[in-house]
């Protein structure tokens, strides 16, 4: 089993009833979407940034 790179963990920012699902690109990781997730959360959205299987591992 591969370890997840520490800065590439999935994230969840609780907010309002409307949510956003952020999915990174083919060679990416959740950390690429974190800033967008923080912005959307500040606008009142709940935000989930996922890590696709096999991505961002060592």
CHARMM-style PDB file with segment names, atoms N, HN, CA, C and O in Angstrom:
ATOM      1  N   UNK     1       0.842  -1.184   0.000  1.00  0.00      PROA
ATOM      2  CA  UNK     1       0.000   0.000   0.000  1.00  0.00      PROA
ATOM      3  C   UNK     1       0.884   1.242   0.000  1.00  0.00      PROA
ATOM      4  O   UNK     1       1.844   1.316   0.767  1.00  0.00      PROA
ATOM      5  N   UNK     2       0.575   2.207  -0.841  1.00  0.00      PROA
ATOM      6  HN  UNK     2      -0.205   2.146  -1.464  1.00  0.00      PROA
ATOM      7  CA  UNK     2       1.346   3.440  -0.939  1.00  0.00      PROA
ATOM      8  C   UNK     2       0.841   4.472   0.059  1.00  0.00      PROA
ATOM      9  O   UNK     2      -0.350   4.524   0.366  1.00  0.00      PROA
ATOM     10  N   UNK     3       1.752   5.287   0.559  1.00  0.00      PROA
ATOM     11  HN  UNK     3       2.720   5.245   0.310  1.00  0.00      PROA
ATOM     12  CA  UNK     3       1.385   6.349   1.487  1.00  0.00      PROA
ATOM     13  C   UNK     3       0.970   7.595   0.710  1.00  0.00      PROA
ATOM     14  O   UNK     3       1.526   7.896  -0.347  1.00  0.00      PROA
ATOM     15  N   UNK     4      -0.015   8.314   1.247  1.00  0.00      PROA
ATOM     16  HN  UNK     4      -0.467   8.070   2.105  1.00  0.00      PROA
ATOM     17  CA  UNK     4      -0.455   9.562   0.625  1.00  0.00      PROA
ATOM     18  C   UNK     4       0.555  10.650   0.961  1.00  0.00      PROA
ATOM     19  O   UNK     4       0.983  10.768   2.109  1.00  0.00      PROA
ATOM     20  N   UNK     5       0.934  11.436  -0.022  1.00  0.00      PROA
ATOM     21  HN  UNK     5       0.587  11.340  -0.954  1.00  0.00      PROA
ATOM     22  CA  UNK     5       1.823  12.572   0.201  1.00  0.00      PROA
ATOM     23  C   UNK     5       1.120  13.512   1.189  1.00  0.00      PROA
ATOM     24  O   UNK     5      -0.040  13.861   0.968  1.00  0.00      PROA
ATOM     25  N   UNK     6       1.795  13.934   2.280  1.00  0.00      PROA
ATOM     26  HN  UNK     6       2.737  13.650   2.459  1.00  0.00      PROA
ATOM     27  CA  UNK     6       1.147  14.703   3.352  1.00  0.00      PROA
ATOM     28  C   UNK     6       0.380  15.946   2.894  1.00  0.00      PROA
ATOM     29  O   UNK     6      -0.679  16.237   3.451  1.00  0.00      PROA
ATOM     30  N   UNK     7       0.865  16.670   1.922  1.00  0.00      PROA
ATOM     31  HN  UNK     7       1.725  16.434   1.470  1.00  0.00      PROA
ATOM     32  CA  UNK     7       0.179  17.895   1.488  1.00  0.00      PROA
ATOM     33  C   UNK     7      -0.947  17.622   0.498  1.00  0.00      PROA
ATOM     34  O   UNK     7      -1.594  18.561   0.035  1.00  0.00      PROA
ATOM     35  N   UNK     8      -1.195  16.367   0.166  1.00  0.00      PROA
ATOM     36  HN  UNK     8      -0.669  15.603   0.542  1.00  0.00      PROA
ATOM     37  CA  UNK     8      -2.168  16.023  -0.875  1.00  0.00      PROA
ATOM     38  C   UNK     8      -3.389  15.283  -0.337  1.00  0.00      PROA
ATOM     39  O   UNK     8      -4.037  14.536  -1.070  1.00  0.00      PROA
ATOM     40  N   UNK     9      -3.700  15.486   0.926  1.00  0.00      PROA
ATOM     41  HN  UNK     9      -3.174  16.093   1.522  1.00  0.00      PROA
ATOM     42  CA  UNK     9      -4.830  14.781   1.524  1.00  0.00      PROA
ATOM     43  C   UNK     9      -6.156  15.411   1.097  1.00  0.00      PROA
ATOM     44  O   UNK     9      -6.215  16.610   0.824  1.00  0.00      PROA
ATOM     45  N   UNK    10      -7.210  14.613   1.040  1.00  0.00      PROA
ATOM     46  HN  UNK    10      -7.162  13.639   1.261  1.00  0.00      PROA
ATOM     47  CA  UNK    10      -8.534  15.157   0.726  1.00  0.00      PROA
ATOM     48  C   UNK    10      -8.961  16.151   1.805  1.00  0.00      PROA
ATOM     49  O   UNK    10      -8.401  16.156   2.901  1.00  0.00      PROA
ATOM     50  N   UNK    11      -9.943  16.986   1.501  1.00  0.00      PROA
ATOM     51  HN  UNK    11     -10.398  16.982   0.611  1.00  0.00      PROA
ATOM     52  CA  UNK    11     -10.393  17.971   2.481  1.00  0.00      PROA
ATOM     53  C   UNK    11     -11.911  18.135   2.428  1.00  0.00      PROA
ATOM     54  O   UNK    11     -12.559  17.835   1.425  1.00  0.00      PROA
ATOM     55  N   UNK    12     -12.455  18.625   3.552  1.00  0.00      PROA
ATOM     56  HN  UNK    12     -11.929  18.868   4.367  1.00  0.00      PROA
ATOM     57  CA  UNK    12     -13.873  18.972   3.637  1.00  0.00      PROA
ATOM     58  C   UNK    12     -13.998  20.241   4.452  1.00  0.00      PROA
ATOM     59  O   UNK    12     -13.481  20.326   5.566  1.00  0.00      PROA
ATOM     60  N   UNK    13     -14.690  21.236   3.893  1.00  0.00      PROA
ATOM     61  HN  UNK    13     -15.110  21.167   2.988  1.00  0.00      PROA
ATOM     62  CA  UNK    13     -14.971  22.486   4.589  1.00  0.00      PROA
ATOM     63  C   UNK    13     -16.487  22.596   4.741  1.00  0.00      PROA
ATOM     64  O   UNK    13     -17.183  22.848   3.757  1.00  0.00      PROA
ATOM     65  N   UNK    14     -17.016  22.411   5.961  1.00  0.00      PROA
ATOM     66  HN  UNK    14     -16.451  22.207   6.760  1.00  0.00      PROA
ATOM     67  CA  UNK    14     -18.464  22.503   6.146  1.00  0.00      PROA
ATOM     68  C   UNK    14     -18.949  23.934   5.946  1.00  0.00      PROA
ATOM     69  O   UNK    14     -18.266  24.896   6.298  1.00  0.00      PROA
ATOM     70  N   UNK    15     -20.119  24.049   5.385  1.00  0.00      PROA
ATOM     71  HN  UNK    15     -20.674  23.268   5.100  1.00  0.00      PROA
ATOM     72  CA  UNK    15     -20.715  25.363   5.139  1.00  0.00      PROA
ATOM     73  C   UNK    15     -22.221  25.229   5.064  1.00  0.00      PROA
ATOM     74  O   UNK    15     -22.845  24.586   5.907  1.00  0.00      PROA
ATOM     75  N   UNK    16     -22.792  25.841   4.051  1.00  0.00      PROA
ATOM     76  HN  UNK    16     -22.285  26.364   3.366  1.00  0.00      PROA
ATOM     77  CA  UNK    16     -24.245  25.830   3.881  1.00  0.00      PROA
ATOM     78  C   UNK    16     -24.769  24.520   3.311  1.00  0.00      PROA
ATOM     79  O   UNK    16     -24.044  23.533   3.181  1.00  0.00      PROA
ATOM     80  N   UNK    17     -26.069  24.548   2.973  1.00  0.00      PROA
ATOM     81  HN  UNK    17     -26.657  25.349   3.079  1.00  0.00      PROA
ATOM     82  CA  UNK    17     -26.738  23.348   2.460  1.00  0.00      PROA
ATOM     83  C   UNK    17     -26.306  22.990   1.040  1.00  0.00      PROA
ATOM     84  O   UNK    17     -26.424  21.834   0.634  1.00  0.00      PROA
ATOM     85  N   UNK    18     -25.810  23.956   0.289  1.00  0.00      PROA
ATOM     86  HN  UNK    18     -25.714  24.895   0.619  1.00  0.00      PROA
ATOM     87  CA  UNK    18     -25.343  23.695  -1.071  1.00  0.00      PROA
ATOM     88  C   UNK    18     -23.872  23.323  -1.019  1.00  0.00      PROA
ATOM     89  O   UNK    18     -23.076  23.986  -0.354  1.00  0.00      PROA
ATOM     90  N   UNK    19     -23.518  22.262  -1.724  1.00  0.00      PROA
ATOM     91  HN  UNK    19     -24.164  21.724  -2.264  1.00  0.00      PROA
ATOM     92  CA  UNK    19     -22.140  21.788  -1.688  1.00  0.00      PROA
ATOM     93  C   UNK    19     -21.479  21.789  -3.049  1.00  0.00      PROA
ATOM     94  O   UNK    19     -22.144  21.798  -4.085  1.00  0.00      PROA
ATOM     95  N   UNK    20     -20.163  21.780  -3.027  1.00  0.00      PROA
ATOM     96  HN  UNK    20     -19.622  21.773  -2.185  1.00  0.00      PROA
ATOM     97  CA  UNK    20     -19.349  21.700  -4.237  1.00  0.00      PROA
ATOM     98  C   UNK    20     -18.403  20.513  -4.093  1.00  0.00      PROA
ATOM     99  O   UNK    20     -17.787  20.319  -3.045  1.00  0.00      PROA
ATOM    100  N   UNK    21     -18.299  19.737  -5.141  1.00  0.00      PROA
ATOM    101  HN  UNK    21     -18.800  19.894  -5.992  1.00  0.00      PROA
ATOM    102  CA  UNK    21     -17.369  18.616  -5.185  1.00  0.00      PROA
ATOM    103  C   UNK    21     -16.225  19.006  -6.107  1.00  0.00      PROA
ATOM    104  O   UNK    21     -16.441  19.262  -7.292  1.00  0.00      PROA
ATOM    105  N   UNK    22     -15.005  19.053  -5.571  1.00  0.00      PROA
ATOM    106  HN  UNK    22     -14.829  18.845  -4.609  1.00  0.00      PROA
ATOM    107  CA  UNK    22     -13.834  19.427  -6.361  1.00  0.00      PROA
ATOM    108  C   UNK    22     -13.012  18.176  -6.654  1.00  0.00      PROA
ATOM    109  O   UNK    22     -12.633  17.440  -5.743  1.00  0.00      PROA
ATOM    110  N   UNK    23     -12.744  17.946  -7.936  1.00  0.00      PROA
ATOM    111  HN  UNK    23     -13.052  18.544  -8.676  1.00  0.00      PROA
ATOM    112  CA  UNK    23     -12.004  16.765  -8.377  1.00  0.00      PROA
ATOM    113  C   UNK    23     -10.786  17.229  -9.159  1.00  0.00      PROA
ATOM    114  O   UNK    23     -10.912  17.975 -10.130  1.00  0.00      PROA
ATOM    115  N   UNK    24      -9.614  16.792  -8.739  1.00  0.00      PROA
ATOM    116  HN  UNK    24      -9.511  16.187  -7.950  1.00  0.00      PROA
ATOM    117  CA  UNK    24      -8.370  17.195  -9.395  1.00  0.00      PROA
ATOM    118  C   UNK    24      -8.227  16.540 -10.761  1.00  0.00      PROA
ATOM    119  O   UNK    24      -8.968  15.621 -11.109  1.00  0.00      PROA
ATOM    120  N   UNK    25      -7.257  17.032 -11.530  1.00  0.00      PROA
ATOM    121  HN  UNK    25      -6.655  17.779 -11.248  1.00  0.00      PROA
ATOM    122  CA  UNK    25      -6.998  16.500 -12.866  1.00  0.00      PROA
ATOM    123  C   UNK    25      -6.292  15.148 -12.844  1.00  0.00      PROA
ATOM    124  O   UNK    25      -5.979  14.615 -11.780  1.00  0.00      PROA
ATOM    125  N   UNK    26      -6.049  14.610 -14.020  1.00  0.00      PROA
ATOM    126  HN  UNK    26      -6.302  15.043 -14.885  1.00  0.00      PROA
ATOM    127  CA  UNK    26      -5.497  13.260 -14.175  1.00  0.00      PROA
ATOM    128  C   UNK    26      -4.168  13.062 -13.447  1.00  0.00      PROA
ATOM    129  O   UNK    26      -3.961  12.016 -12.834  1.00  0.00      PROA
ATOM    130  N   UNK    27      -3.275  14.030 -13.500  1.00  0.00      PROA
ATOM    131  HN  UNK    27      -3.444  14.880 -13.999  1.00  0.00      PROA
ATOM    132  CA  UNK    27      -1.974  13.885 -12.828  1.00  0.00      PROA
ATOM    133  C   UNK    27      -1.901  14.720 -11.552  1.00  0.00      PROA
ATOM    134  O   UNK    27      -0.807  14.989 -11.055  1.00  0.00      PROA
ATOM    135  N   UNK    28      -3.040  15.130 -11.021  1.00  0.00      PROA
ATOM    136  HN  UNK    28      -3.928  14.911 -11.425  1.00  0.00      PROA
ATOM    137  CA  UNK    28      -3.068  16.054  -9.904  1.00  0.00      PROA
ATOM    138  C   UNK    28      -3.356  15.436  -8.555  1.00  0.00      PROA
ATOM    139  O   UNK    28      -3.294  14.222  -8.361  1.00  0.00      PROA
ATOM    140  N   UNK    29      -3.679  16.337  -7.618  1.00  0.00      PROA
ATOM    141  HN  UNK    29      -3.730  17.323  -7.775  1.00  0.00      PROA
ATOM    142  CA  UNK    29      -3.969  15.974  -6.234  1.00  0.00      PROA
ATOM    143  C   UNK    29      -4.897  17.035  -5.641  1.00  0.00      PROA
ATOM    144  O   UNK    29      -5.013  18.127  -6.196  1.00  0.00      PROA
ATOM    145  N   UNK    30      -5.562  16.729  -4.518  1.00  0.00      PROA
ATOM    146  HN  UNK    30      -5.468  15.842  -4.067  1.00  0.00      PROA
ATOM    147  CA  UNK    30      -6.483  17.689  -3.910  1.00  0.00      PROA
ATOM    148  C   UNK    30      -5.849  19.038  -3.574  1.00  0.00      PROA
ATOM    149  O   UNK    30      -6.538  20.058  -3.583  1.00  0.00      PROA
ATOM    150  N   UNK    31      -4.555  19.060  -3.281  1.00  0.00      PROA
ATOM    151  HN  UNK    31      -3.995  18.232  -3.274  1.00  0.00      PROA
ATOM    152  CA  UNK    31      -3.913  20.330  -2.903  1.00  0.00      PROA
ATOM    153  C   UNK    31      -4.065  21.384  -3.992  1.00  0.00      PROA
ATOM    154  O   UNK    31      -4.052  22.579  -3.696  1.00  0.00      PROA
ATOM    155  N   UNK    32      -4.208  20.963  -5.246  1.00  0.00      PROA
ATOM    156  HN  UNK    32      -4.219  19.993  -5.486  1.00  0.00      PROA
ATOM    157  CA  UNK    32      -4.384  21.913  -6.343  1.00  0.00      PROA
ATOM    158  C   UNK    32      -5.733  22.619  -6.269  1.00  0.00      PROA
ATOM    159  O   UNK    32      -5.899  23.701  -6.833  1.00  0.00      PROA
ATOM    160  N   UNK    33      -6.689  22.020  -5.585  1.00  0.00      PROA
ATOM    161  HN  UNK    33      -6.555  21.141  -5.127  1.00  0.00      PROA
ATOM    162  CA  UNK    33      -8.041  22.563  -5.511  1.00  0.00      PROA
ATOM    163  C   UNK    33      -8.338  23.234  -4.168  1.00  0.00      PROA
ATOM    164  O   UNK    33      -9.404  23.826  -3.995  1.00  0.00      PROA
ATOM    165  N   UNK    34      -7.403  23.146  -3.216  1.00  0.00      PROA
ATOM    166  HN  UNK    34      -6.538  22.665  -3.356  1.00  0.00      PROA
ATOM    167  CA  UNK    34      -7.658  23.643  -1.857  1.00  0.00      PROA
ATOM    168  C   UNK    34      -7.979  25.141  -1.826  1.00  0.00      PROA
ATOM    169  O   UNK    34      -8.921  25.552  -1.150  1.00  0.00      PROA
ATOM    170  N   UNK    35      -7.217  25.950  -2.542  1.00  0.00      PROA
ATOM    171  HN  UNK    35      -6.451  25.616  -3.091  1.00  0.00      PROA
ATOM    172  CA  UNK    35      -7.461  27.396  -2.530  1.00  0.00      PROA
ATOM    173  C   UNK    35      -8.863  27.714  -3.065  1.00  0.00      PROA
ATOM    174  O   UNK    35      -9.564  28.556  -2.504  1.00  0.00      PROA
ATOM    175  N   UNK    36      -9.266  27.050  -4.135  1.00  0.00      PROA
ATOM    176  HN  UNK    36      -8.697  26.366  -4.591  1.00  0.00      PROA
ATOM    177  CA  UNK    36     -10.616  27.232  -4.676  1.00  0.00      PROA
ATOM    178  C   UNK    36     -11.654  26.780  -3.648  1.00  0.00      PROA
ATOM    179  O   UNK    36     -12.689  27.426  -3.480  1.00  0.00      PROA
ATOM    180  N   UNK    37     -11.373  25.666  -2.961  1.00  0.00      PROA
ATOM    181  HN  UNK    37     -10.532  25.142  -3.098  1.00  0.00      PROA
ATOM    182  CA  UNK    37     -12.281  25.174  -1.935  1.00  0.00      PROA
ATOM    183  C   UNK    37     -12.449  26.159  -0.793  1.00  0.00      PROA
ATOM    184  O   UNK    37     -13.560  26.360  -0.302  1.00  0.00      PROA
ATOM    185  N   UNK    38     -11.358  26.774  -0.368  1.00  0.00      PROA
ATOM    186  HN  UNK    38     -10.455  26.611  -0.766  1.00  0.00      PROA
ATOM    187  CA  UNK    38     -11.424  27.768   0.702  1.00  0.00      PROA
ATOM    188  C   UNK    38     -12.253  28.970   0.266  1.00  0.00      PROA
ATOM    189  O   UNK    38     -13.059  29.492   1.038  1.00  0.00      PROA
ATOM    190  N   UNK    39     -12.052  29.405  -0.972  1.00  0.00      PROA
ATOM    191  HN  UNK    39     -11.398  28.982  -1.598  1.00  0.00      PROA
ATOM    192  CA  UNK    39     -12.821  30.535  -1.502  1.00  0.00      PROA
ATOM    193  C   UNK    39     -14.319  30.206  -1.533  1.00  0.00      PROA
ATOM    194  O   UNK    39     -15.141  30.991  -1.062  1.00  0.00      PROA
ATOM    195  N   UNK    40     -14.661  29.047  -2.089  1.00  0.00      PROA
ATOM    196  HN  UNK    40     -13.993  28.410  -2.472  1.00  0.00      PROA
ATOM    197  CA  UNK    40     -16.069  28.651  -2.169  1.00  0.00      PROA
ATOM    198  C   UNK    40     -16.691  28.533  -0.783  1.00  0.00      PROA
ATOM    199  O   UNK    40     -17.851  28.895  -0.587  1.00  0.00      PROA
ATOM    200  N   UNK    41     -15.923  28.027   0.177  1.00  0.00      PROA
ATOM    201  HN  UNK    41     -14.981  27.732   0.018  1.00  0.00      PROA
ATOM    202  CA  UNK    41     -16.406  27.905   1.545  1.00  0.00      PROA
ATOM    203  C   UNK    41     -16.676  29.288   2.147  1.00  0.00      PROA
ATOM    204  O   UNK    41     -17.661  29.468   2.863  1.00  0.00      PROA
ATOM    205  N   UNK    42     -15.819  30.250   1.866  1.00  0.00      PROA
ATOM    206  HN  UNK    42     -15.018  30.103   1.285  1.00  0.00      PROA
ATOM    207  CA  UNK    42     -16.029  31.619   2.351  1.00  0.00      PROA
ATOM    208  C   UNK    42     -17.291  32.233   1.752  1.00  0.00      PROA
ATOM    209  O   UNK    42     -17.887  33.139   2.335  1.00  0.00      PROA
ATOM    210  N   UNK    43     -17.691  31.736   0.591  1.00  0.00      PROA
ATOM    211  HN  UNK    43     -17.207  31.000   0.118  1.00  0.00      PROA
ATOM    212  CA  UNK    43     -18.917  32.210  -0.061  1.00  0.00      PROA
ATOM    213  C   UNK    43     -20.155  31.487   0.465  1.00  0.00      PROA
ATOM    214  O   UNK    43     -21.270  31.784   0.036  1.00  0.00      PROA
ATOM    215  N   UNK    44     -19.973  30.535   1.397  1.00  0.00      PROA
ATOM    216  HN  UNK    44     -19.068  30.294   1.747  1.00  0.00      PROA
ATOM    217  CA  UNK    44     -21.091  29.872   2.048  1.00  0.00      PROA
ATOM    218  C   UNK    44     -21.348  28.435   1.628  1.00  0.00      PROA
ATOM    219  O   UNK    44     -22.299  27.818   2.109  1.00  0.00      PROA
ATOM    220  N   UNK    45     -20.532  27.894   0.751  1.00  0.00      PROA
ATOM    221  HN  UNK    45     -19.760  28.395   0.360  1.00  0.00      PROA
ATOM    222  CA  UNK    45     -20.724  26.520   0.283  1.00  0.00      PROA
ATOM    223  C   UNK    45     -20.012  25.515   1.183  1.00  0.00      PROA
ATOM    224  O   UNK    45     -18.987  25.831   1.787  1.00  0.00      PROA
ATOM    225  N   UNK    46     -20.555  24.316   1.271  1.00  0.00      PROA
ATOM    226  HN  UNK    46     -21.387  24.059   0.780  1.00  0.00      PROA
ATOM    227  CA  UNK    46     -19.816  23.181   1.826  1.00  0.00      PROA
ATOM    228  C   UNK    46     -18.968  22.647   0.680  1.00  0.00      PROA
ATOM    229  O   UNK    46     -19.437  22.570  -0.456  1.00  0.00      PROA
ATOM    230  N   UNK    47     -17.725  22.278   0.970  1.00  0.00      PROA
ATOM    231  HN  UNK    47     -17.344  22.340   1.892  1.00  0.00      PROA
ATOM    232  CA  UNK    47     -16.811  21.889  -0.108  1.00  0.00      PROA
ATOM    233  C   UNK    47     -16.081  20.599   0.251  1.00  0.00      PROA
ATOM    234  O   UNK    47     -15.531  20.459   1.344  1.00  0.00      PROA
ATOM    235  N   UNK    48     -16.089  19.663  -0.693  1.00  0.00      PROA
ATOM    236  HN  UNK    48     -16.535  19.777  -1.581  1.00  0.00      PROA
ATOM    237  CA  UNK    48     -15.358  18.410  -0.547  1.00  0.00      PROA
ATOM    238  C   UNK    48     -14.355  18.303  -1.688  1.00  0.00      PROA
ATOM    239  O   UNK    48     -14.726  18.353  -2.861  1.00  0.00      PROA
ATOM    240  N   UNK    49     -13.087  18.156  -1.335  1.00  0.00      PROA
ATOM    241  HN  UNK    49     -12.785  18.115  -0.383  1.00  0.00      PROA
ATOM    242  CA  UNK    49     -12.026  17.929  -2.319  1.00  0.00      PROA
ATOM    243  C   UNK    49     -11.551  16.496  -2.181  1.00  0.00      PROA
ATOM    244  O   UNK    49     -11.020  16.118  -1.137  1.00  0.00      PROA
ATOM    245  N   UNK    50     -11.732  15.701  -3.208  1.00  0.00      PROA
ATOM    246  HN  UNK    50     -12.164  16.008  -4.057  1.00  0.00      PROA
ATOM    247  CA  UNK    50     -11.418  14.274  -3.134  1.00  0.00      PROA
ATOM    248  C   UNK    50     -10.048  13.967  -3.734  1.00  0.00      PROA
ATOM    249  O   UNK    50      -9.503  14.743  -4.520  1.00  0.00      PROA
ATOM    250  N   UNK    51      -9.508  12.815  -3.341  1.00  0.00      PROA
ATOM    251  HN  UNK    51      -9.950  12.185  -2.703  1.00  0.00      PROA
ATOM    252  CA  UNK    51      -8.274  12.297  -3.932  1.00  0.00      PROA
ATOM    253  C   UNK    51      -8.638  11.020  -4.664  1.00  0.00      PROA
ATOM    254  O   UNK    51      -9.104  10.057  -4.055  1.00  0.00      PROA
ATOM    255  N   UNK    52      -8.428  11.016  -5.962  1.00  0.00      PROA
ATOM    256  HN  UNK    52      -8.050  11.799  -6.457  1.00  0.00      PROA
ATOM    257  CA  UNK    52      -8.719   9.822  -6.745  1.00  0.00      PROA
ATOM    258  C   UNK    52      -7.724   8.716  -6.410  1.00  0.00      PROA
ATOM    259  O   UNK    52      -6.552   8.990  -6.148  1.00  0.00      PROA
ATOM    260  N   UNK    53      -8.180   7.489  -6.417  1.00  0.00      PROA
ATOM    261  HN  UNK    53      -9.131   7.266  -6.630  1.00  0.00      PROA
ATOM    262  CA  UNK    53      -7.356   6.334  -6.077  1.00  0.00      PROA
ATOM    263  C   UNK    53      -6.080   6.303  -6.909  1.00  0.00      PROA
ATOM    264  O   UNK    53      -6.117   6.437  -8.132  1.00  0.00      PROA
ATOM    265  N   UNK    54      -4.956   6.125  -6.230  1.00  0.00      PROA
ATOM    266  HN  UNK    54      -4.926   6.015  -5.236  1.00  0.00      PROA
ATOM    267  CA  UNK    54      -3.666   6.019  -6.898  1.00  0.00      PROA
ATOM    268  C   UNK    54      -2.970   7.339  -7.149  1.00  0.00      PROA
ATOM    269  O   UNK    54      -1.818   7.350  -7.582  1.00  0.00      PROA
ATOM    270  N   UNK    55      -3.634   8.448  -6.891  1.00  0.00      PROA
ATOM    271  HN  UNK    55      -4.570   8.440  -6.540  1.00  0.00      PROA
ATOM    272  CA  UNK    55      -3.035   9.762  -7.108  1.00  0.00      PROA
ATOM    273  C   UNK    55      -2.413  10.271  -5.818  1.00  0.00      PROA
ATOM    274  O   UNK    55      -2.882   9.947  -4.726  1.00  0.00      PROA
ATOM    275  N   UNK    56      -1.357  11.068  -5.943  1.00  0.00      PROA
ATOM    276  HN  UNK    56      -0.976  11.330  -6.830  1.00  0.00      PROA
ATOM    277  CA  UNK    56      -0.680  11.702  -4.810  1.00  0.00      PROA
ATOM    278  C   UNK    56      -0.173  10.682  -3.792  1.00  0.00      PROA
ATOM    279  O   UNK    56      -0.293  10.888  -2.584  1.00  0.00      PROA
ATOM    280  N   UNK    57       0.386   9.596  -4.282  1.00  0.00      PROA
ATOM    281  HN  UNK    57       0.483   9.428  -5.263  1.00  0.00      PROA
ATOM    282  CA  UNK    57       0.961   8.586  -3.396  1.00  0.00      PROA
ATOM    283  C   UNK    57       2.450   8.449  -3.670  1.00  0.00      PROA
ATOM    284  O   UNK    57       2.952   8.822  -4.730  1.00  0.00      PROA
ATOM    285  N   UNK    58       3.132   7.904  -2.684  1.00  0.00      PROA
ATOM    286  HN  UNK    58       2.724   7.601  -1.822  1.00  0.00      PROA
ATOM    287  CA  UNK    58       4.576   7.707  -2.809  1.00  0.00      PROA
ATOM    288  C   UNK    58       4.869   6.261  -3.128  1.00  0.00      PROA
ATOM    289  OT1 UNK    58       6.031   5.885  -3.274  1.00  0.00      PROA
TER     290      UNK     58
END
